[in-house]
Structure formats: C-alpha cells, structure tokens
Amino acid sequence: MSGVGPRLVSRLIAKQFPQWADLPVREVRTAGTDNLIYRLGDELVVRLPALPRAAPMVGREWEWLPRLAPRLPLDVPVPLGAGVPDADFPYPWSVYRWLDGETLAARPEVDLRDAAVRLGRFVAALQRIDTAGAPRSPRALPVGPGDADVHESIGRLAAVGLVDAERATAVWEDALAAPPWHRPPVWLHGDLLPANLVARGGRLAAVIDFGLAGTGDPATDLLPAWALLTARTRDVFRAVVGVDEATWRRGRGWALRAGLGAVRVYRYTNPALAAAGRHSLAEVLADFRVST
C-alpha cells in the first residue's frame, strides 16, 4: 500500500496506543506480499494489511491466536493490541510481541532434520486442538478437479523450460485420484511456507502469519515437506505428523499447485517466493518419480 511508512505508523500508534507512542518505528523488509511489518521499539512489531484481501485475516488472528498459542510447541505471534481503521489507515491492524530470528526464506543455516521433527510436532499439535466454533480455512481443500489454473500454469512454465509438463500433470492427476478427507476437518495453519517459519540459532523456533488459519483437509499443512524439506528429511516430517498415503498424495498435489503459482506469479518480482516455488516443484517431481 502506497503512503505507509514509519511516520504514519507512529501516528497510528500515538492515537490508538499512547502507552507506546515514544517507541521508535522502523520498517522490516520481508518476502511476504500481504502485510507491511514495522518494528516498534525492541520488543514489539506492528503488522498492517498491504492489500484489501489481507484485511479480513486480521480479525481471525485476534480471535484465535490467543487460544491456539498455549497448545503449540513453537512460538507464535499473539496480538497485544488491535488497531482499528481510521482516516489514516483503512484496515484493521495489529501489534504483537517481536519474535527474534530469521525466516527460512532468508536461507539461514538450519538443521533440516531437526526442523522436520519440530515442524511435524507443530502440525500434529495443531491438528489435535478442538475445532469447536473454528472458522473454515480459505485453503480447506488444497486440491480439486475444478482448478484449471494448475493446467494453465503447467503449460506456461513448461513452455519456458521451468517444469516437466508430463510429470507435473501426473502428480496433479495422482492427487485428484487420491481418496478425499472424509473425517472431521482439523485445524490448519494454511500457509507453511519458508517465509512463515522462523529459526533461531540454527533451529526452527517459531511459526508466523496465521491469517489463513482455520479448519480443513490436513493435506494443506504438508506443504513444507516439499517447499522446505528434502528427500533426506521428508520422511521424518511425515512420520512425526502421522500421515496416511491418501493425505500424503493430496499434500504433494497441493505443493505442486503452490509451487506452480509462486513461480508463475513471482518469478520476476519476489525472488524469495519464486525460489520456494522452484524448490517445491523440484522436490515434488523427484519425490513422485521415486514413489511410482
């Protein structure tokens, strides 16, 4: 969003949270596209929607993160202040405690086997939380026969040599052929990309950005098996989560779909997201070749 900067954020803080008005504000550059991030002093962070589509996600975090956080084995951002729209900024926004570390999109040195275990425990713990009253995730169904964008993306990227069309199509068709999730929906994060995973001291320590959290098919949260991990560590994650074969196949299809979209949309504009997409595609295609 144009026009947002440290001065505007300082003004918003002064009006709505005067107890923090004297704290300095500085911008934080991230790989994300939906939100603007500003440090507020040393211990706080301000997060503002950059696009209209991100505005509805703010209330979801306000309501649910305080309930989810105590039940999760990794740090997550818990809102400390709920900013409201006003003449200076048209969307709701939030103040959180700052979580130290680097996102995995920044490619810090990290122990991937340890990350697979920690992330697996996080996903498993999230799935065990009671879903009573929980909203449906916008990514509740990660694969579906009506997604024409997948075939279009395969065609476009294959035309410039970025994906093997035959194998990518086979992955997608295999995911569609897998039995659907017939049990009750479970809690999902909904966007477990490297940009939303935070490491400290070489170990995964936190998960951020719960704007898509809600209930749905657990295949959605298998995304990091391909977006982050490799053949040497993927099975560790799978074993810790406890994933049946059909859900694994649907999850691999979702990783393909997400990777295609990231490369197609961000190839020239967001190197970190495009790199995660390329990693997903390479790992998905290699994993499918081994499994068939």
C-alpha positions as CSV (number, residue, x, y, z in Angstrom):
1,M,0.0,0.0,0.0
2,S,1.5,3.4,-1.0
3,G,1.8,6.1,1.5
4,V,2.5,3.8,4.5
5,G,5.8,4.4,6.3
6,P,7.3,4.9,9.8
7,R,5.7,8.3,10.2
8,L,2.2,7.0,9.5
9,V,2.7,4.0,11.8
10,S,4.0,6.3,14.6
11,R,0.9,8.4,14.2
12,L,-1.4,5.4,14.4
13,I,0.4,4.2,17.5
14,A,0.2,7.6,19.1
15,K,-3.6,7.8,18.5
16,Q,-4.6,4.3,19.4
17,F,-1.8,3.1,21.8
18,P,-0.4,6.1,23.5
19,Q,1.5,3.9,26.0
20,W,3.8,3.0,23.1
21,A,3.9,6.5,21.5
22,D,7.6,7.1,22.4
23,L,8.9,4.0,20.9
24,P,10.9,4.3,17.6
25,V,9.4,2.7,14.4
26,R,11.4,1.2,11.6
27,E,10.4,-0.9,8.6
28,V,11.2,-4.6,8.3
29,R,11.7,-6.0,4.8
30,T,10.1,-9.4,4.3
31,A,9.3,-11.8,1.5
32,G,5.6,-11.6,2.2
33,T,3.2,-9.8,0.0
34,D,0.0,-9.3,2.1
35,N,1.3,-7.3,5.1
36,L,3.6,-4.5,6.0
37,I,5.9,-5.0,9.0
38,Y,7.4,-2.4,11.3
39,R,9.4,-2.8,14.5
40,L,8.1,-0.8,17.4
41,G,11.0,-0.4,19.8
42,D,12.9,-3.6,20.6
43,E,10.1,-5.8,21.8
44,L,7.1,-5.1,19.6
45,V,6.1,-5.3,16.0
46,V,3.3,-3.7,14.0
47,R,1.6,-5.6,11.2
48,L,-0.7,-3.9,8.7
49,P,-2.5,-5.3,5.7
50,A,-0.9,-4.2,2.4
51,L,-3.9,-5.3,0.3
52,P,-7.7,-5.4,0.7
53,R,-7.6,-9.2,0.6
54,A,-5.5,-9.3,3.8
55,A,-7.8,-7.2,5.9
56,P,-10.2,-10.0,6.9
57,M,-7.3,-12.1,8.1
58,V,-6.6,-9.7,10.9
59,G,-9.7,-10.5,13.0
60,R,-9.0,-14.2,12.5
61,E,-5.7,-13.8,14.3
62,W,-7.1,-11.6,17.0
63,E,-9.7,-14.2,17.9
64,W,-7.9,-17.4,17.5
65,L,-4.1,-16.9,18.2
66,P,-4.5,-16.4,21.9
67,R,-6.4,-19.7,22.1
68,L,-4.0,-21.7,19.9
69,A,-0.7,-20.4,21.2
70,P,-0.7,-22.2,24.6
71,R,-1.3,-25.5,22.8
72,L,1.5,-25.3,20.3
73,P,5.1,-26.4,20.7
74,L,6.7,-23.5,18.8
75,D,6.4,-19.7,19.4
76,V,3.6,-18.0,17.5
77,P,2.7,-14.3,17.4
78,V,0.0,-13.3,20.0
79,P,-1.8,-10.0,19.4
80,L,-1.1,-7.4,22.2
81,G,-3.1,-4.6,20.5
82,A,-5.9,-4.5,18.0
83,G,-5.7,-1.4,15.8
84,V,-8.9,-0.2,14.1
85,P,-9.4,1.6,10.8
86,D,-9.4,5.4,10.8
87,A,-8.8,8.3,8.5
88,D,-5.1,7.5,8.2
89,F,-5.4,3.8,7.5
90,P,-8.4,1.9,6.1
91,Y,-7.9,-1.6,7.5
92,P,-7.7,-3.2,11.0
93,W,-4.1,-3.9,12.1
94,S,-2.2,-5.4,15.0
95,V,0.6,-5.0,17.5
96,Y,2.5,-8.2,18.5
97,R,5.4,-9.2,20.6
98,W,8.5,-9.3,18.4
99,L,9.8,-12.9,17.8
100,D,13.6,-12.9,17.3
101,G,15.1,-14.9,14.4
102,E,15.3,-15.2,10.6
103,T,12.6,-16.6,8.4
104,L,13.7,-19.6,6.4
105,A,13.0,-17.6,3.2
106,A,16.2,-15.8,4.1
107,R,18.0,-19.1,3.9
108,P,19.8,-19.1,7.3
109,E,21.8,-22.2,8.3
110,V,19.3,-24.5,9.8
111,D,19.3,-28.2,10.8
112,L,16.7,-29.6,8.4
113,R,16.3,-32.9,10.2
114,D,15.6,-31.1,13.5
115,A,13.3,-28.7,11.6
116,A,11.4,-31.7,10.2
117,V,10.8,-33.0,13.8
118,R,9.8,-29.7,15.2
119,L,7.5,-28.8,12.4
120,G,6.0,-32.2,12.4
121,R,5.2,-31.8,16.2
122,F,3.7,-28.4,15.5
123,V,1.4,-29.7,12.7
124,A,0.4,-32.7,14.8
125,A,-0.3,-30.5,17.9
126,L,-2.4,-28.1,15.8
127,Q,-4.4,-30.9,14.4
128,R,-5.3,-32.2,17.9
129,I,-6.8,-28.8,19.0
130,D,-10.6,-28.8,19.4
131,T,-12.2,-27.2,16.3
132,A,-15.5,-26.2,18.0
133,G,-16.5,-22.8,16.6
134,A,-13.4,-22.6,14.4
135,P,-13.7,-20.9,11.0
136,R,-13.1,-22.8,7.8
137,S,-9.6,-22.1,6.3
138,P,-9.6,-20.4,2.9
139,R,-7.3,-23.3,2.0
140,A,-9.5,-26.0,3.4
141,L,-9.4,-28.1,0.2
142,P,-6.0,-28.0,-1.3
143,V,-6.8,-30.0,-4.4
144,G,-9.9,-30.2,-6.6
145,P,-10.8,-31.2,-10.1
146,G,-12.1,-27.7,-11.0
147,D,-8.7,-26.0,-10.7
148,A,-7.9,-25.1,-14.3
149,D,-5.1,-22.8,-13.2
150,V,-2.9,-25.8,-12.4
151,H,-3.0,-27.0,-16.0
152,E,-2.6,-23.5,-17.4
153,S,0.4,-22.9,-15.1
154,I,2.0,-26.2,-16.1
155,G,1.6,-25.3,-19.8
156,R,3.1,-21.8,-19.4
157,L,6.0,-22.9,-17.3
158,A,6.7,-25.9,-19.5
159,A,6.8,-23.6,-22.5
160,V,9.8,-21.8,-21.0
161,G,11.5,-24.9,-19.7
162,L,10.7,-24.5,-16.0
163,V,8.7,-27.7,-15.4
164,D,8.3,-31.1,-16.9
165,A,4.7,-31.0,-18.1
166,E,4.2,-34.7,-18.4
167,R,5.4,-35.4,-14.8
168,A,3.7,-32.4,-13.3
169,T,0.4,-33.4,-14.8
170,A,0.9,-36.9,-13.5
171,V,1.5,-35.5,-10.0
172,W,-1.7,-33.5,-10.1
173,E,-3.8,-36.3,-11.5
174,D,-2.5,-38.6,-8.8
175,A,-3.5,-36.1,-6.1
176,L,-7.0,-35.8,-7.6
177,A,-7.3,-39.6,-7.7
178,A,-6.4,-39.9,-4.0
179,P,-9.4,-40.6,-1.7
180,P,-10.6,-37.3,-0.2
181,W,-10.6,-36.5,3.5
182,H,-13.8,-37.9,5.0
183,R,-13.1,-37.5,8.7
184,P,-13.8,-34.3,10.6
185,P,-11.8,-31.3,9.5
186,V,-8.7,-30.4,11.6
187,W,-7.0,-27.1,12.4
188,L,-4.7,-25.8,9.7
189,H,-2.1,-23.0,9.6
190,G,-2.8,-22.8,5.9
191,D,0.5,-21.2,4.7
192,L,3.5,-23.1,6.0
193,L,6.0,-21.6,3.5
194,P,9.6,-20.9,4.5
195,A,8.7,-17.2,4.7
196,N,6.4,-18.1,7.7
197,L,8.9,-20.3,9.5
198,V,11.4,-18.6,11.9
199,A,14.8,-20.0,13.0
200,R,17.0,-19.0,15.9
201,G,20.4,-20.4,16.5
202,G,20.1,-22.8,13.6
203,R,16.8,-24.4,14.8
204,L,13.2,-23.8,13.9
205,A,11.7,-21.7,16.7
206,A,8.5,-20.0,15.6
207,V,5.7,-20.0,13.1
208,I,4.1,-16.7,12.0
209,D,1.2,-15.4,9.8
210,F,-1.9,-17.3,10.8
211,G,-4.2,-15.2,8.5
212,L,-5.3,-18.3,6.7
213,A,-5.7,-20.5,9.8
214,G,-8.9,-22.5,10.2
215,T,-10.2,-26.0,9.6
216,G,-9.9,-28.3,6.6
217,D,-8.1,-31.1,5.0
218,P,-4.8,-31.9,6.8
219,A,-3.1,-32.3,3.4
220,T,-2.8,-28.5,3.3
221,D,-0.3,-28.3,6.1
222,L,2.0,-30.9,4.5
223,L,3.3,-28.2,2.2
224,P,6.7,-27.8,3.9
225,A,7.5,-31.5,3.1
226,W,8.3,-30.2,-0.4
227,A,8.6,-26.4,0.0
228,L,11.3,-26.7,2.7
229,L,12.5,-30.3,3.2
230,T,14.4,-32.7,1.0
231,A,14.3,-36.4,0.4
232,R,16.6,-37.0,3.4
233,T,14.3,-35.3,5.8
234,R,10.8,-35.5,4.3
235,D,10.0,-38.9,5.8
236,V,11.0,-37.6,9.2
237,F,8.3,-35.0,9.0
238,R,5.8,-37.5,7.7
239,A,6.4,-39.9,10.5
240,V,6.1,-37.3,13.2
241,V,2.9,-35.9,11.8
242,G,1.5,-39.4,11.1
243,V,0.2,-39.1,7.6
244,D,-1.8,-41.7,5.6
245,E,-1.0,-42.4,2.0
246,A,-4.0,-40.6,0.5
247,T,-3.4,-37.4,2.5
248,W,0.3,-37.5,1.5
249,R,-0.7,-37.7,-2.2
250,R,-3.1,-34.8,-1.8
251,G,-0.5,-32.8,0.1
252,R,2.0,-33.4,-2.7
253,G,-0.5,-32.1,-5.2
254,W,-1.0,-29.0,-3.1
255,A,2.7,-28.5,-3.0
256,L,2.8,-28.7,-6.8
257,R,-0.1,-26.3,-7.2
258,A,1.5,-23.8,-4.7
259,G,4.9,-24.1,-6.4
260,L,3.5,-23.5,-9.8
261,G,1.7,-20.4,-8.6
262,A,4.7,-19.0,-6.8
263,V,7.0,-19.4,-9.9
264,R,4.4,-18.1,-12.3
265,V,3.4,-15.0,-10.3
266,Y,6.6,-14.1,-8.5
267,R,9.3,-15.2,-11.0
268,Y,10.4,-11.5,-11.7
269,T,9.0,-9.7,-8.6
270,N,9.8,-11.7,-5.5
271,P,12.9,-13.8,-5.6
272,A,12.4,-15.5,-2.2
273,L,8.9,-16.7,-3.0
274,A,9.9,-17.8,-6.5
275,A,12.8,-19.7,-5.1
276,A,10.5,-21.5,-2.7
277,G,8.2,-22.3,-5.6
278,R,11.1,-23.8,-7.6
279,H,12.2,-25.8,-4.6
280,S,8.7,-27.2,-4.2
281,L,8.5,-28.2,-7.9
282,A,11.8,-29.9,-8.0
283,E,11.1,-31.8,-4.8
284,V,7.6,-32.8,-5.8
285,L,8.7,-34.1,-9.2
286,A,11.6,-36.0,-7.7
287,D,9.5,-37.5,-4.9
288,F,6.8,-38.6,-7.3
289,R,9.4,-40.3,-9.6
290,V,10.7,-42.3,-6.6
291,S,7.2,-43.2,-5.4
292,T,5.9,-44.6,-8.7
